[in-house]
Amino acid sequence: MSRAEEQESLSKIVGVVVRPLSRHRDDRGWLTELWRHDQLPREFWPVMTYLSQTEAGVARGPHEHVDQADYFCFMGPGTFRLHLWDNRMASTSYERYESFELGEEMPSAVIIPPGVVHAYQNISRGPGWVINCPNQLYRGEGYAEEVDEIRHEDDPHSPFQLGRAR
C-alpha cells in the first residue's frame, strides 16, 4: 500500500485522496498548509504550481493524464463539484464514479493519480479559484513535450459526462 492509500480519504477510488485542509485562524486572518514533503508520498511531490479562476457555472474537464498526478487544492473563493471516474482497468475500483463538493465551506486537497478521469465545475454564484500542484511540468522542460492529457470533454460520445456515472 502506498503512502497515498494509507492517508485517510473521503474517496473510495484506489489511490485518490480527498482530505480536508485546516485553516489556522488568529486575529490576523488564517493560514493553511497545502502540502508538506513529510505528509505527501514522493511520487506526488509537486514540480510546479498554478492557480486558475473558473467562472460561475463553468466546468473544466473531464480529462485524464497518462503519467501526471494532480494535487488540487480547493480553498475558495468558490465551491466546486469535483467529478472522478476510475478508468484504470487494473484497479479494484475500476469504473467507480464519485463526486464531492469542495472549496470555501469545505477546504480540501485532492490527489488524483494517472488514469483517473476528473472534472470540476464551479457551482458558486461568482468566480472560484483552484490551485494545482502537479507532479510533472506542463508540456515538460521548456514546454517541449506533448500535453499529457486525454480530453474527454471534446468527445460528445464519451462515457465521462458531468452528472452521469459511467
N, C-alpha and C positions, 0 to 999 in steps of 0.2 A: 504494500500500500504506500502511495506517495504521500509526502507531507501535505499536499493539497487535499487529498482524500481524508487525511487524518483531521483536518480542520473541521470544526462544527459548521455545518452548512444548512441553509434553508432548502437547498436543491437536492433532488433525488437523482439527478443525472450524474453519472460517474465522472469524476474529475472536475465538475463545475462546483465552485464555491461561491455561495451568496452569504455574505456576513455583514451584520450591522457595523457601522462606524460610529464611534463615540465622539460627541462634541464635549470638550473640556471647557466649561464656561467659568468666567470670572467677571469682575466689573469692567474689564476692558473689551469683552466680547467672548469669542470662542476660538478654539484651536482643535483641529482633527489631524491625526496621523493617518495618511492614506496607505502607506506600506512601509515595512521595515525588512531589511535583509534577514534578520533573525526570526521573522514570522512568515516569510514568503519562501516557498520552495525555489531553489536555484533556477530550475527550468522556466520559472515565471518572472525572474528578475527583469525589470524594465530596462530598455535601452534608449527610450525616448518617451516624451510626454506631450500630449496635446490636449487642448480644450476646445470643444465645439459648442456652438449655440444652435439650438433647434427651435424653430418657430412653433407656436401653439398648433396642435393637431397634426404636425408633420412627423413622418416616420423615416427612419434610416434603416436600410436593410429590407428584407433578410439577405444575409450573405454568410459565407463561412470562409475559413482560412485553411490552407493545406498544412502549413508549418507554423504559422504565427499563433500565439495565445494572446488574448486581450485581457487587460486588467482595468475594468471600468470602475469609476467612482461616480456614484450618483449622490450629490450633496445638496443640490439646489443651486441657484433658484430653479424651481420647477419640479414636477413629478412626472416620471416616465413609466410606461408599461413596457417591461422587458420581456421579449418572447424568446424561448430557447427550444430547439429541436435537436435531439441527438441523432446525427446522421452517420455515426461510426458503426459499420456493420459488425465489428468485433466487440462492441461494447455490450455489456449486460443491460444497459438502459437504452439500447438502440430503438429508435422511433418514439421515444418518450418526448412529450411536449409539456412545457411548463411556462407559466407567466407570473411575473411579480410586478408590484407597484413600488417603485423606489424613488428616492430623491429627498426633497425638502423635509417631508414628515417622517421618512424612514431612510436616513443616510446610510448608504451601503456600498461595499466593494464587491465586485464580481469577477472571478477568474473564469474565463471561457477558453477551454483548450481547443486545439485544432480539430476540425470535423464537427463541431457543434454549431449549427446554424443559429444565427441570432439577429434580432431586430429590436429597435426600441422606438416608441412613439411618445411624443410629448403630449400628455393628457392634461396639461395645465392651461390656464387662460392666457398666459403670456409666454415669452421665450424661456427656455430652460437650458441649463449647462450640463455637459457631461465631460468628465476628464477620462482620458485613456492613457495607460502606461503599458504599451505592448512590449513583448519580449524580442521583437525584431524591428529593424528600421523600415519605415515605409519606403518601398521601392529599393531597399538595400543601400549600401555605401554610395554616396554621391548620386542617389536616385537612378542608379544604373541598371536595376533589375526590373523584371516584370512585377506587377502588383500581385501579392498573394491573396487573391480573393476569388471566390466563386459567387457571382452576383445573381442570386435567385430572384431579386426584385425585378430584373429585366425580362423574366420569363413568365408570361401570363398563365402558363400551364404548370408552373412549379407547384409541388405539393406543399411548399412552405409559404403559407399565406397568413397574414396577420389575422388573429382571432379564430384560426382554424387549426386543430390538431392534424397531424399527418394522416 
